[in-house]
Amino acid sequence: MTSRKPVSAAAEPQQTTFTITELAAEFDITPRAIRFYEEAGLLEPSRKGRNRVYSQRDRTRLKLTLRGKRLGLSLQEIRQLVDMYDSQASAAPQLRAFLTILARHRQQLEQQRDDIEVTLAEIRQHEKRCRSLLNGT
């Protein structure tokens, strides 16, 4: 998968509907991934015959879903945030919830970083011991 450059708001498509192929190409993901997010309830495309037709709302929800995924959020956390995006309520609760989720995720990452540092220190000790044994000291 290749990395995408951020798209400026002015360059965003103004198209009102999208096919699964168009969204997959735009976001550099597979159609299967889009169907997975649909099955998870994050997208709700309409149908034209056998074809899925995605709205601008679906496109935005997919964009938010992928952003949440890049942040390492769970599908449940992503759904909570995406559902708040659709809400007509004030942005303040959405922002507070997002801050809570981000703080929890940051804490998990910091713990993982600490665990990695401990493991690296142990590896350095083993390497030092192996070198001293090889050198006969």
N, C-alpha and C positions, 0 to 999 in steps of 0.2 A: 504494500500500500504506500503510495507516495504522499508526502505532506502537502497540504493545501496552503496557499497564501490567503490571508484574510481578505474578504471581499468588502469593499467600501459600500456604505449604504446606497450611494448613488449608482453603483454598478449592479445592485441586486436586481434580479429579474422582476419584471412587473406583470408577468404572465399570471393568469388567474388559476389555471389548472396545470398539473404536471403528471407525466406518466412515471411509473416506477423506474423505468430505464433512465429518464431524464434526471430524477432525483439521485439515483445511484451514481450516475456520471458526475453530477454537480458536487456531491459530497464524497466522492471517491470511496464508496462502500458498495457492497454487493446487493442485488435485489433481495437476496435471502435475508440479509441484515434488516432491510426495511420491513420485510414480512414478519421478522421476529419482533420488531418494535410494534408492529400492528397487532400481533397476537398478544403482546404484553399490555395492550390497551393504550399505548402512547400515541398511536395514529389511528385515524378513523376515515379512511378514504371511501368515497362513494364508488359506485360501480356503473360502468357503461357496458352492458353485456357481460362478458367475462373479464373485462379489463378494469383494473383499479384506476381511479381518477383522484389524484391528490390535490387538495386546495392549498391556497396560500397559508392558511392556518396549519395544515398538515406539514407544510414545508418549514414553517417557523418552529413547530413542535419537534420536528426531526432535528433541526439545527440546535435547539436547546438540549435535546436528548444527547446528541453527539458531544456537545460542550460538557454536559454533566459526566458523560462517560470518560472524556479526556481528564476530567478532574478526579476520576476514580470513584465517583458516587455509585451507589447501588441503584438498581432499577426502581426500587421503592422510593428512594430519595429523589431520583429524577422525576418520577411520576408526580410526587408531591409538588415539586417546583413547577413542572410543566402545567399541572392542573391549576396552580395559583396564577400562572400566566394567563390562563383563559378566564379567570375570575374577574368579575366587574368590580370587585372590592378595591380598597386602597392598596397601594404598593407597599405600604409600611409593614403589614404582616408578612408579605412575601419576602421582603428584604430581611426582616428579623429571622424568619425561618431559614433563609439561605445563609445568613451569618452563623446560625446555630449549626447547620450542617457543615459549613466550611470549617468552623472551629473544631468540631468533632473529627473531621477528616484530617485537619492539620495535626491534631494531637496524635492520631494513629500513625501518620507519616513520621512525625518526630520520634515516636516510640520505635518504629521500624529502623529509623536512622541510628538511634542509640543501640539497638540490637545489632545492627550491621557493624558499628564501630567496635563493639565488644568482640564480635566474631573475627573481625580483621586483626584486632590486637592478639587474639589467641593464635591466629594463623601466623602472625609475625613471630610469636614466641616459638612455635613449632619449627618454622623455617630457621630461626637462629639456632635452635637446639640441633637440628639436622646438619646444619653447616658446621657446627662445632664438632659433632661426631665424625663428619667426613674429614675434617682437618686434624682429627686426633687430639683435640684439646678438651 
